Amino acid sequence: MEKIIMKPHAVIDYNPLVGELYGILRFNTNEEDWEFLPDIYTNRADAQSKVDELNQEVGNVTITFP
């Protein structure tokens, strides 16, 4: 098994072929799965700023891959 320790929020590019649309993924430790947050950003820097803000409020998560 492989374990990765990381912050629980990350920026995702929804569709690079259409244009700049970004969202935020959050790792749900209860369900051990990723979930999308409802906000959509048209600027990657804005999305990254929000991710940085959210990650400051929480600790790291450990994700285990079989």
Buried (B, 14 or more C-beta within 10 A) or exposed (E): EEEEEEBBBBBBEEEEEEEEBBBBBBBEEEEEEEEEBEEEBEEEEEBBEBBEEBBEEEEEBEBEEE
